[in-house]
Amino acid sequence: MTDVGGISSDLLQSFVTRIENLEEEKAVLMADIREVYSEAKAMGFDGKTIRHLISLRKLDGADREQQEALLDLYKRALGM
């Protein structure tokens, strides 16, 4: 292990390499996700609505209900 100014250069290199590899994997996954959205759009589905559904599915039941109730309240306040 080489230390430079109290920093382990080998350890730092390991972290940087791991992050770079993960960034590459993330880019591939993002491209795959875009492709799935494109497929859904080609089949007549709306991408924004699918994104909204996915974000709602990430929430637990109580949080989802609270968010939907608040959205409904805001919509009524705006006369929508």
PDB file of N, CA, C and O in Angstrom:
ATOM      1  N   MET A   1       0.827  -1.174   0.000  1.00  0.00           N
ATOM      2  CA  MET A   1       0.000   0.000   0.000  1.00  0.00           C
ATOM      3  C   MET A   1       0.875   1.242   0.000  1.00  0.00           C
ATOM      4  O   MET A   1       1.835   1.342   0.764  1.00  0.00           O
ATOM      5  N   THR A   2       0.537   2.170  -0.850  1.00  0.00           N
ATOM      6  CA  THR A   2       1.286   3.411  -0.930  1.00  0.00           C
ATOM      7  C   THR A   2       0.480   4.512  -0.263  1.00  0.00           C
ATOM      8  O   THR A   2      -0.695   4.715  -0.569  1.00  0.00           O
ATOM      9  N   ASP A   3       1.129   5.217   0.650  1.00  0.00           N
ATOM     10  CA  ASP A   3       0.482   6.352   1.301  1.00  0.00           C
ATOM     11  C   ASP A   3       1.037   7.642   0.731  1.00  0.00           C
ATOM     12  O   ASP A   3       2.249   7.822   0.608  1.00  0.00           O
ATOM     13  N   VAL A   4       0.123   8.532   0.387  1.00  0.00           N
ATOM     14  CA  VAL A   4       0.508   9.853  -0.092  1.00  0.00           C
ATOM     15  C   VAL A   4      -0.243  10.862   0.760  1.00  0.00           C
ATOM     16  O   VAL A   4      -1.469  10.952   0.705  1.00  0.00           O
ATOM     17  N   GLY A   5       0.497  11.604   1.532  1.00  0.00           N
ATOM     18  CA  GLY A   5      -0.127  12.606   2.401  1.00  0.00           C
ATOM     19  C   GLY A   5      -1.107  11.997   3.385  1.00  0.00           C
ATOM     20  O   GLY A   5      -2.108  12.623   3.735  1.00  0.00           O
ATOM     21  N   GLY A   6      -0.826  10.774   3.836  1.00  0.00           N
ATOM     22  CA  GLY A   6      -1.703  10.121   4.799  1.00  0.00           C
ATOM     23  C   GLY A   6      -2.886   9.402   4.149  1.00  0.00           C
ATOM     24  O   GLY A   6      -3.760   8.883   4.844  1.00  0.00           O
ATOM     25  N   ILE A   7      -2.911   9.373   2.829  1.00  0.00           N
ATOM     26  CA  ILE A   7      -4.005   8.721   2.102  1.00  0.00           C
ATOM     27  C   ILE A   7      -3.468   7.474   1.417  1.00  0.00           C
ATOM     28  O   ILE A   7      -2.434   7.516   0.749  1.00  0.00           O
ATOM     29  N   SER A   8      -4.179   6.362   1.590  1.00  0.00           N
ATOM     30  CA  SER A   8      -3.794   5.118   0.946  1.00  0.00           C
ATOM     31  C   SER A   8      -4.193   5.198  -0.525  1.00  0.00           C
ATOM     32  O   SER A   8      -5.380   5.154  -0.850  1.00  0.00           O
ATOM     33  N   SER A   9      -3.223   5.312  -1.401  1.00  0.00           N
ATOM     34  CA  SER A   9      -3.529   5.437  -2.822  1.00  0.00           C
ATOM     35  C   SER A   9      -4.144   4.154  -3.377  1.00  0.00           C
ATOM     36  O   SER A   9      -4.979   4.217  -4.279  1.00  0.00           O
ATOM     37  N   ASP A  10      -3.749   2.997  -2.858  1.00  0.00           N
ATOM     38  CA  ASP A  10      -4.334   1.729  -3.316  1.00  0.00           C
ATOM     39  C   ASP A  10      -5.815   1.648  -2.952  1.00  0.00           C
ATOM     40  O   ASP A  10      -6.644   1.241  -3.766  1.00  0.00           O
ATOM     41  N   LEU A  11      -6.131   2.038  -1.734  1.00  0.00           N
ATOM     42  CA  LEU A  11      -7.519   2.018  -1.285  1.00  0.00           C
ATOM     43  C   LEU A  11      -8.350   3.022  -2.075  1.00  0.00           C
ATOM     44  O   LEU A  11      -9.468   2.716  -2.491  1.00  0.00           O
ATOM     45  N   LEU A  12      -7.810   4.210  -2.281  1.00  0.00           N
ATOM     46  CA  LEU A  12      -8.508   5.231  -3.062  1.00  0.00           C
ATOM     47  C   LEU A  12      -8.750   4.737  -4.485  1.00  0.00           C
ATOM     48  O   LEU A  12      -9.841   4.912  -5.028  1.00  0.00           O
ATOM     49  N   GLN A  13      -7.734   4.119  -5.090  1.00  0.00           N
ATOM     50  CA  GLN A  13      -7.870   3.582  -6.445  1.00  0.00           C
ATOM     51  C   GLN A  13      -8.967   2.530  -6.495  1.00  0.00           C
ATOM     52  O   GLN A  13      -9.731   2.473  -7.458  1.00  0.00           O
ATOM     53  N   SER A  14      -9.048   1.703  -5.469  1.00  0.00           N
ATOM     54  CA  SER A  14     -10.073   0.671  -5.397  1.00  0.00           C
ATOM     55  C   SER A  14     -11.472   1.287  -5.383  1.00  0.00           C
ATOM     56  O   SER A  14     -12.365   0.835  -6.100  1.00  0.00           O
ATOM     57  N   PHE A  15     -11.656   2.325  -4.559  1.00  0.00           N
ATOM     58  CA  PHE A  15     -12.959   3.000  -4.507  1.00  0.00           C
ATOM     59  C   PHE A  15     -13.312   3.641  -5.844  1.00  0.00           C
ATOM     60  O   PHE A  15     -14.436   3.504  -6.326  1.00  0.00           O
ATOM     61  N   VAL A  16     -12.363   4.333  -6.434  1.00  0.00           N
ATOM     62  CA  VAL A  16     -12.600   5.013  -7.709  1.00  0.00           C
ATOM     63  C   VAL A  16     -12.955   4.001  -8.796  1.00  0.00           C
ATOM     64  O   VAL A  16     -13.879   4.231  -9.577  1.00  0.00           O
ATOM     65  N   THR A  17     -12.240   2.901  -8.854  1.00  0.00           N
ATOM     66  CA  THR A  17     -12.510   1.869  -9.855  1.00  0.00           C
ATOM     67  C   THR A  17     -13.898   1.264  -9.659  1.00  0.00           C
ATOM     68  O   THR A  17     -14.637   1.072 -10.624  1.00  0.00           O
ATOM     69  N   ARG A  18     -14.248   0.968  -8.415  1.00  0.00           N
ATOM     70  CA  ARG A  18     -15.575   0.419  -8.141  1.00  0.00           C
ATOM     71  C   ARG A  18     -16.669   1.382  -8.551  1.00  0.00           C
ATOM     72  O   ARG A  18     -17.661   0.969  -9.153  1.00  0.00           O
ATOM     73  N   ILE A  19     -16.509   2.658  -8.239  1.00  0.00           N
ATOM     74  CA  ILE A  19     -17.508   3.664  -8.602  1.00  0.00           C
ATOM     75  C   ILE A  19     -17.620   3.779 -10.116  1.00  0.00           C
ATOM     76  O   ILE A  19     -18.724   3.853 -10.656  1.00  0.00           O
ATOM     77  N   GLU A  20     -16.478   3.794 -10.805  1.00  0.00           N
ATOM     78  CA  GLU A  20     -16.503   3.864 -12.274  1.00  0.00           C
ATOM     79  C   GLU A  20     -17.243   2.673 -12.867  1.00  0.00           C
ATOM     80  O   GLU A  20     -18.027   2.835 -13.802  1.00  0.00           O
ATOM     81  N   ASN A  21     -17.003   1.478 -12.335  1.00  0.00           N
ATOM     82  CA  ASN A  21     -17.693   0.283 -12.820  1.00  0.00           C
ATOM     83  C   ASN A  21     -19.198   0.374 -12.584  1.00  0.00           C
ATOM     84  O   ASN A  21     -19.993   0.017 -13.453  1.00  0.00           O
ATOM     85  N   LEU A  22     -19.579   0.849 -11.415  1.00  0.00           N
ATOM     86  CA  LEU A  22     -20.998   1.010 -11.114  1.00  0.00           C
ATOM     87  C   LEU A  22     -21.651   2.060 -12.012  1.00  0.00           C
ATOM     88  O   LEU A  22     -22.797   1.896 -12.431  1.00  0.00           O
ATOM     89  N   GLU A  23     -20.923   3.136 -12.304  1.00  0.00           N
ATOM     90  CA  GLU A  23     -21.450   4.171 -13.207  1.00  0.00           C
ATOM     91  C   GLU A  23     -21.692   3.598 -14.604  1.00  0.00           C
ATOM     92  O   GLU A  23     -22.681   3.937 -15.254  1.00  0.00           O
ATOM     93  N   GLU A  24     -20.794   2.735 -15.058  1.00  0.00           N
ATOM     94  CA  GLU A  24     -20.973   2.092 -16.359  1.00  0.00           C
ATOM     95  C   GLU A  24     -22.201   1.189 -16.347  1.00  0.00           C
ATOM     96  O   GLU A  24     -22.992   1.188 -17.290  1.00  0.00           O
ATOM     97  N   GLU A  25     -22.353   0.417 -15.263  1.00  0.00           N
ATOM     98  CA  GLU A  25     -23.519  -0.455 -15.142  1.00  0.00           C
ATOM     99  C   GLU A  25     -24.805   0.361 -15.104  1.00  0.00           C
ATOM    100  O   GLU A  25     -25.813  -0.021 -15.697  1.00  0.00           O
ATOM    101  N   LYS A  26     -24.759   1.488 -14.402  1.00  0.00           N
ATOM    102  CA  LYS A  26     -25.925   2.357 -14.298  1.00  0.00           C
ATOM    103  C   LYS A  26     -26.317   2.893 -15.667  1.00  0.00           C
ATOM    104  O   LYS A  26     -27.503   2.963 -15.991  1.00  0.00           O
ATOM    105  N   ALA A  27     -25.328   3.272 -16.471  1.00  0.00           N
ATOM    106  CA  ALA A  27     -25.609   3.784 -17.815  1.00  0.00           C
ATOM    107  C   ALA A  27     -26.286   2.717 -18.670  1.00  0.00           C
ATOM    108  O   ALA A  27     -27.213   3.019 -19.422  1.00  0.00           O
ATOM    109  N   VAL A  28     -25.830   1.478 -18.557  1.00  0.00           N
ATOM    110  CA  VAL A  28     -26.447   0.377 -19.306  1.00  0.00           C
ATOM    111  C   VAL A  28     -27.879   0.160 -18.830  1.00  0.00           C
ATOM    112  O   VAL A  28     -28.781  -0.015 -19.648  1.00  0.00           O
ATOM    113  N   LEU A  29     -28.095   0.168 -17.519  1.00  0.00           N
ATOM    114  CA  LEU A  29     -29.441  -0.006 -16.976  1.00  0.00           C
ATOM    115  C   LEU A  29     -30.374   1.118 -17.402  1.00  0.00           C
ATOM    116  O   LEU A  29     -31.532   0.871 -17.736  1.00  0.00           O
ATOM    117  N   MET A  30     -29.878   2.347 -17.393  1.00  0.00           N
ATOM    118  CA  MET A  30     -30.701   3.487 -17.812  1.00  0.00           C
ATOM    119  C   MET A  30     -31.100   3.348 -19.278  1.00  0.00           C
ATOM    120  O   MET A  30     -32.229   3.669 -19.647  1.00  0.00           O
ATOM    121  N   ALA A  31     -30.196   2.880 -20.100  1.00  0.00           N
ATOM    122  CA  ALA A  31     -30.519   2.657 -21.516  1.00  0.00           C
ATOM    123  C   ALA A  31     -31.579   1.564 -21.642  1.00  0.00           C
ATOM    124  O   ALA A  31     -32.487   1.675 -22.465  1.00  0.00           O
ATOM    125  N   ASP A  32     -31.471   0.521 -20.841  1.00  0.00           N
ATOM    126  CA  ASP A  32     -32.468  -0.549 -20.861  1.00  0.00           C
ATOM    127  C   ASP A  32     -33.840  -0.030 -20.427  1.00  0.00           C
ATOM    128  O   ASP A  32     -34.857  -0.385 -21.023  1.00  0.00           O
ATOM    129  N   ILE A  33     -33.865   0.799 -19.404  1.00  0.00           N
ATOM    130  CA  ILE A  33     -35.121   1.374 -18.924  1.00  0.00           C
ATOM    131  C   ILE A  33     -35.745   2.254 -19.998  1.00  0.00           C
ATOM    132  O   ILE A  33     -36.953   2.185 -20.225  1.00  0.00           O
ATOM    133  N   ARG A  34     -34.941   3.078 -20.662  1.00  0.00           N
ATOM    134  CA  ARG A  34     -35.464   3.917 -21.749  1.00  0.00           C
ATOM    135  C   ARG A  34     -36.069   3.055 -22.847  1.00  0.00           C
ATOM    136  O   ARG A  34     -37.103   3.401 -23.419  1.00  0.00           O
ATOM    137  N   GLU A  35     -35.423   1.937 -23.137  1.00  0.00           N
ATOM    138  CA  GLU A  35     -35.926   1.027 -24.169  1.00  0.00           C
ATOM    139  C   GLU A  35     -37.291   0.459 -23.779  1.00  0.00           C
ATOM    140  O   GLU A  35     -38.181   0.353 -24.622  1.00  0.00           O
ATOM    141  N   VAL A  36     -37.459   0.096 -22.511  1.00  0.00           N
ATOM    142  CA  VAL A  36     -38.745  -0.437 -22.054  1.00  0.00           C
ATOM    143  C   VAL A  36     -39.827   0.634 -22.151  1.00  0.00           C
ATOM    144  O   VAL A  36     -40.947   0.343 -22.570  1.00  0.00           O
ATOM    145  N   TYR A  37     -39.505   1.869 -21.771  1.00  0.00           N
ATOM    146  CA  TYR A  37     -40.468   2.958 -21.911  1.00  0.00           C
ATOM    147  C   TYR A  37     -40.843   3.165 -23.379  1.00  0.00           C
ATOM    148  O   TYR A  37     -42.005   3.421 -23.695  1.00  0.00           O
ATOM    149  N   SER A  38     -39.873   3.055 -24.264  1.00  0.00           N
ATOM    150  CA  SER A  38     -40.148   3.184 -25.695  1.00  0.00           C
ATOM    151  C   SER A  38     -41.068   2.072 -26.176  1.00  0.00           C
ATOM    152  O   SER A  38     -41.986   2.314 -26.960  1.00  0.00           O
ATOM    153  N   GLU A  39     -40.826   0.865 -25.711  1.00  0.00           N
ATOM    154  CA  GLU A  39     -41.695  -0.257 -26.074  1.00  0.00           C
ATOM    155  C   GLU A  39     -43.121  -0.013 -25.584  1.00  0.00           C
ATOM    156  O   GLU A  39     -44.086  -0.253 -26.309  1.00  0.00           O
ATOM    157  N   ALA A  40     -43.241   0.464 -24.348  1.00  0.00           N
ATOM    158  CA  ALA A  40     -44.569   0.737 -23.792  1.00  0.00           C
ATOM    159  C   ALA A  40     -45.275   1.823 -24.604  1.00  0.00           C
ATOM    160  O   ALA A  40     -46.470   1.721 -24.883  1.00  0.00           O
ATOM    161  N   LYS A  41     -44.530   2.858 -24.978  1.00  0.00           N
ATOM    162  CA  LYS A  41     -45.106   3.942 -25.775  1.00  0.00           C
ATOM    163  C   LYS A  41     -45.566   3.413 -27.133  1.00  0.00           C
ATOM    164  O   LYS A  41     -46.630   3.793 -27.622  1.00  0.00           O
ATOM    165  N   ALA A  42     -44.773   2.544 -27.736  1.00  0.00           N
ATOM    166  CA  ALA A  42     -45.138   1.969 -29.031  1.00  0.00           C
ATOM    167  C   ALA A  42     -46.408   1.131 -28.927  1.00  0.00           C
ATOM    168  O   ALA A  42     -47.124   0.962 -29.914  1.00  0.00           O
ATOM    169  N   MET A  43     -46.690   0.605 -27.730  1.00  0.00           N
ATOM    170  CA  MET A  43     -47.895  -0.183 -27.515  1.00  0.00           C
ATOM    171  C   MET A  43     -49.076   0.683 -27.080  1.00  0.00           C
ATOM    172  O   MET A  43     -50.154   0.167 -26.787  1.00  0.00           O
ATOM    173  N   GLY A  44     -48.867   2.018 -27.039  1.00  0.00           N
ATOM    174  CA  GLY A  44     -49.962   2.936 -26.735  1.00  0.00           C
ATOM    175  C   GLY A  44     -50.044   3.418 -25.304  1.00  0.00           C
ATOM    176  O   GLY A  44     -50.989   4.122 -24.951  1.00  0.00           O
ATOM    177  N   PHE A  45     -49.080   3.058 -24.467  1.00  0.00           N
ATOM    178  CA  PHE A  45     -49.089   3.507 -23.078  1.00  0.00           C
ATOM    179  C   PHE A  45     -48.395   4.853 -22.948  1.00  0.00           C
ATOM    180  O   PHE A  45     -47.515   5.187 -23.742  1.00  0.00           O
ATOM    181  N   ASP A  46     -48.798   5.631 -21.934  1.00  0.00           N
ATOM    182  CA  ASP A  46     -48.212   6.944 -21.687  1.00  0.00           C
ATOM    183  C   ASP A  46     -47.057   6.823 -20.703  1.00  0.00           C
ATOM    184  O   ASP A  46     -47.230   6.332 -19.587  1.00  0.00           O
ATOM    185  N   GLY A  47     -45.885   7.271 -21.121  1.00  0.00           N
ATOM    186  CA  GLY A  47     -44.684   7.151 -20.304  1.00  0.00           C
ATOM    187  C   GLY A  47     -44.759   7.904 -18.993  1.00  0.00           C
ATOM    188  O   GLY A  47     -44.328   7.391 -17.961  1.00  0.00           O
ATOM    189  N   LYS A  48     -45.304   9.128 -19.016  1.00  0.00           N
ATOM    190  CA  LYS A  48     -45.399   9.921 -17.786  1.00  0.00           C
ATOM    191  C   LYS A  48     -46.287   9.226 -16.757  1.00  0.00           C
ATOM    192  O   LYS A  48     -45.990   9.225 -15.562  1.00  0.00           O
ATOM    193  N   THR A  49     -47.368   8.643 -17.235  1.00  0.00           N
ATOM    194  CA  THR A  49     -48.273   7.950 -16.322  1.00  0.00           C
ATOM    195  C   THR A  49     -47.617   6.702 -15.751  1.00  0.00           C
ATOM    196  O   THR A  49     -47.787   6.400 -14.569  1.00  0.00           O
ATOM    197  N   ILE A  50     -46.879   5.982 -16.564  1.00  0.00           N
ATOM    198  CA  ILE A  50     -46.157   4.808 -16.069  1.00  0.00           C
ATOM    199  C   ILE A  50     -45.127   5.222 -15.027  1.00  0.00           C
ATOM    200  O   ILE A  50     -44.991   4.564 -13.996  1.00  0.00           O
ATOM    201  N   ARG A  51     -44.395   6.315 -15.287  1.00  0.00           N
ATOM    202  CA  ARG A  51     -43.418   6.806 -14.306  1.00  0.00           C
ATOM    203  C   ARG A  51     -44.106   7.143 -12.984  1.00  0.00           C
ATOM    204  O   ARG A  51     -43.597   6.834 -11.907  1.00  0.00           O
ATOM    205  N   HIS A  52     -45.282   7.786 -13.088  1.00  0.00           N
ATOM    206  CA  HIS A  52     -46.031   8.153 -11.887  1.00  0.00           C
ATOM    207  C   HIS A  52     -46.463   6.890 -11.125  1.00  0.00           C
ATOM    208  O   HIS A  52     -46.352   6.833  -9.901  1.00  0.00           O
ATOM    209  N   LEU A  53     -46.950   5.888 -11.850  1.00  0.00           N
ATOM    210  CA  LEU A  53     -47.332   4.626 -11.214  1.00  0.00           C
ATOM    211  C   LEU A  53     -46.146   3.983 -10.500  1.00  0.00           C
ATOM    212  O   LEU A  53     -46.287   3.475  -9.387  1.00  0.00           O
ATOM    213  N   ILE A  54     -45.000   4.004 -11.129  1.00  0.00           N
ATOM    214  CA  ILE A  54     -43.810   3.400 -10.524  1.00  0.00           C
ATOM    215  C   ILE A  54     -43.425   4.136  -9.248  1.00  0.00           C
ATOM    216  O   ILE A  54     -43.063   3.513  -8.250  1.00  0.00           O
ATOM    217  N   SER A  55     -43.506   5.468  -9.283  1.00  0.00           N
ATOM    218  CA  SER A  55     -43.164   6.227  -8.071  1.00  0.00           C
ATOM    219  C   SER A  55     -44.173   5.948  -6.961  1.00  0.00           C
ATOM    220  O   SER A  55     -43.797   5.883  -5.791  1.00  0.00           O
ATOM    221  N   LEU A  56     -45.456   5.781  -7.313  1.00  0.00           N
ATOM    222  CA  LEU A  56     -46.455   5.465  -6.297  1.00  0.00           C
ATOM    223  C   LEU A  56     -46.244   4.067  -5.717  1.00  0.00           C
ATOM    224  O   LEU A  56     -46.438   3.855  -4.521  1.00  0.00           O
ATOM    225  N   ARG A  57     -45.850   3.122  -6.556  1.00  0.00           N
ATOM    226  CA  ARG A  57     -45.628   1.754  -6.086  1.00  0.00           C
ATOM    227  C   ARG A  57     -44.444   1.656  -5.134  1.00  0.00           C
ATOM    228  O   ARG A  57     -44.360   0.719  -4.340  1.00  0.00           O
ATOM    229  N   LYS A  58     -43.534   2.612  -5.208  1.00  0.00           N
ATOM    230  CA  LYS A  58     -42.381   2.614  -4.298  1.00  0.00           C
ATOM    231  C   LYS A  58     -42.782   3.002  -2.877  1.00  0.00           C
ATOM    232  O   LYS A  58     -42.088   2.670  -1.916  1.00  0.00           O
ATOM    233  N   LEU A  59     -43.900   3.703  -2.753  1.00  0.00           N
ATOM    234  CA  LEU A  59     -44.357   4.165  -1.447  1.00  0.00           C
ATOM    235  C   LEU A  59     -45.103   3.055  -0.723  1.00  0.00           C
ATOM    236  O   LEU A  59     -45.700   2.181  -1.351  1.00  0.00           O
ATOM    237  N   ASP A  60     -45.062   3.100   0.626  1.00  0.00           N
ATOM    238  CA  ASP A  60     -45.896   2.152   1.350  1.00  0.00           C
ATOM    239  C   ASP A  60     -47.340   2.658   1.305  1.00  0.00           C
ATOM    240  O   ASP A  60     -47.589   3.800   0.920  1.00  0.00           O
ATOM    241  N   GLY A  61     -48.270   1.819   1.694  1.00  0.00           N
ATOM    242  CA  GLY A  61     -49.694   2.133   1.551  1.00  0.00           C
ATOM    243  C   GLY A  61     -50.109   3.437   2.190  1.00  0.00           C
ATOM    244  O   GLY A  61     -50.825   4.222   1.567  1.00  0.00           O
ATOM    245  N   ALA A  62     -49.679   3.695   3.421  1.00  0.00           N
ATOM    246  CA  ALA A  62     -50.080   4.905   4.131  1.00  0.00           C
ATOM    247  C   ALA A  62     -49.519   6.155   3.449  1.00  0.00           C
ATOM    248  O   ALA A  62     -50.225   7.153   3.299  1.00  0.00           O
ATOM    249  N   ASP A  63     -48.257   6.100   3.038  1.00  0.00           N
ATOM    250  CA  ASP A  63     -47.653   7.255   2.365  1.00  0.00           C
ATOM    251  C   ASP A  63     -48.336   7.521   1.031  1.00  0.00           C
ATOM    252  O   ASP A  63     -48.560   8.674   0.659  1.00  0.00           O
ATOM    253  N   ARG A  64     -48.668   6.450   0.311  1.00  0.00           N
ATOM    254  CA  ARG A  64     -49.338   6.590  -0.974  1.00  0.00           C
ATOM    255  C   ARG A  64     -50.716   7.225  -0.791  1.00  0.00           C
ATOM    256  O   ARG A  64     -51.083   8.140  -1.527  1.00  0.00           O
ATOM    257  N   GLU A  65     -51.476   6.740   0.187  1.00  0.00           N
ATOM    258  CA  GLU A  65     -52.795   7.299   0.459  1.00  0.00           C
ATOM    259  C   GLU A  65     -52.704   8.766   0.854  1.00  0.00           C
ATOM    260  O   GLU A  65     -53.519   9.582   0.424  1.00  0.00           O
ATOM    261  N   GLN A  66     -51.705   9.101   1.676  1.00  0.00           N
ATOM    262  CA  GLN A  66     -51.531  10.481   2.105  1.00  0.00           C
ATOM    263  C   GLN A  66     -51.196  11.373   0.912  1.00  0.00           C
ATOM    264  O   GLN A  66     -51.739  12.470   0.784  1.00  0.00           O
ATOM    265  N   GLN A  67     -50.310  10.908   0.044  1.00  0.00           N
ATOM    266  CA  GLN A  67     -49.931  11.695  -1.122  1.00  0.00           C
ATOM    267  C   GLN A  67     -51.117  11.881  -2.067  1.00  0.00           C
ATOM    268  O   GLN A  67     -51.323  12.976  -2.591  1.00  0.00           O
ATOM    269  N   GLU A  68     -51.894  10.826  -2.287  1.00  0.00           N
ATOM    270  CA  GLU A  68     -53.048  10.922  -3.163  1.00  0.00           C
ATOM    271  C   GLU A  68     -54.113  11.842  -2.578  1.00  0.00           C
ATOM    272  O   GLU A  68     -54.737  12.606  -3.315  1.00  0.00           O
ATOM    273  N   ALA A  69     -54.335  11.781  -1.248  1.00  0.00           N
ATOM    274  CA  ALA A  69     -55.306  12.658  -0.596  1.00  0.00           C
ATOM    275  C   ALA A  69     -54.872  14.115  -0.698  1.00  0.00           C
ATOM    276  O   ALA A  69     -55.693  14.997  -0.950  1.00  0.00           O
ATOM    277  N   LEU A  70     -53.589  14.362  -0.503  1.00  0.00           N
ATOM    278  CA  LEU A  70     -53.076  15.717  -0.597  1.00  0.00           C
ATOM    279  C   LEU A  70     -53.186  16.249  -2.023  1.00  0.00           C
ATOM    280  O   LEU A  70     -53.545  17.408  -2.231  1.00  0.00           O
ATOM    281  N   LEU A  71     -52.877  15.404  -3.000  1.00  0.00           N
ATOM    282  CA  LEU A  71     -53.018  15.806  -4.395  1.00  0.00           C
ATOM    283  C   LEU A  71     -54.473  16.127  -4.712  1.00  0.00           C
ATOM    284  O   LEU A  71     -54.760  17.116  -5.385  1.00  0.00           O
ATOM    285  N   ASP A  72     -55.391  15.293  -4.228  1.00  0.00           N
ATOM    286  CA  ASP A  72     -56.813  15.546  -4.454  1.00  0.00           C
ATOM    287  C   ASP A  72     -57.232  16.865  -3.817  1.00  0.00           C
ATOM    288  O   ASP A  72     -57.977  17.633  -4.424  1.00  0.00           O
ATOM    289  N   LEU A  73     -56.769  17.132  -2.617  1.00  0.00           N
ATOM    290  CA  LEU A  73     -57.073  18.391  -1.941  1.00  0.00           C
ATOM    291  C   LEU A  73     -56.573  19.583  -2.742  1.00  0.00           C
ATOM    292  O   LEU A  73     -57.305  20.554  -2.932  1.00  0.00           O
ATOM    293  N   TYR A  74     -55.348  19.519  -3.207  1.00  0.00           N
ATOM    294  CA  TYR A  74     -54.769  20.603  -4.001  1.00  0.00           C
ATOM    295  C   TYR A  74     -55.544  20.802  -5.306  1.00  0.00           C
ATOM    296  O   TYR A  74     -55.799  21.934  -5.718  1.00  0.00           O
ATOM    297  N   LYS A  75     -55.910  19.709  -5.942  1.00  0.00           N
ATOM    298  CA  LYS A  75     -56.663  19.808  -7.192  1.00  0.00           C
ATOM    299  C   LYS A  75     -58.018  20.488  -6.956  1.00  0.00           C
ATOM    300  O   LYS A  75     -58.438  21.343  -7.735  1.00  0.00           O
ATOM    301  N   ARG A  76     -58.695  20.094  -5.868  1.00  0.00           N
ATOM    302  CA  ARG A  76     -59.975  20.737  -5.550  1.00  0.00           C
ATOM    303  C   ARG A  76     -59.793  22.217  -5.232  1.00  0.00           C
ATOM    304  O   ARG A  76     -60.625  23.042  -5.609  1.00  0.00           O
ATOM    305  N   ALA A  77     -58.706  22.554  -4.539  1.00  0.00           N
ATOM    306  CA  ALA A  77     -58.432  23.958  -4.204  1.00  0.00           C
ATOM    307  C   ALA A  77     -58.209  24.792  -5.463  1.00  0.00           C
ATOM    308  O   ALA A  77     -58.492  25.989  -5.477  1.00  0.00           O
ATOM    309  N   LEU A  78     -57.700  24.154  -6.525  1.00  0.00           N
ATOM    310  CA  LEU A  78     -57.474  24.854  -7.771  1.00  0.00           C
ATOM    311  C   LEU A  78     -58.647  24.714  -8.750  1.00  0.00           C
ATOM    312  O   LEU A  78     -58.571  25.167  -9.892  1.00  0.00           O
ATOM    313  N   GLY A  79     -59.724  24.085  -8.287  1.00  0.00           N
ATOM    314  CA  GLY A  79     -60.905  23.931  -9.128  1.00  0.00           C
ATOM    315  C   GLY A  79     -60.708  22.931 -10.248  1.00  0.00           C
ATOM    316  O   GLY A  79     -61.301  23.079 -11.317  1.00  0.00           O
ATOM    317  N   MET A  80     -59.913  21.949 -10.035  1.00  0.00           N
ATOM    318  CA  MET A  80     -59.638  20.950 -11.074  1.00  0.00           C
ATOM    319  C   MET A  80     -60.503  19.722 -10.884  1.00  0.00           C
ATOM    320  O   MET A  80     -60.410  18.774 -11.664  1.00  0.00           O
TER     321      MET A  80
END
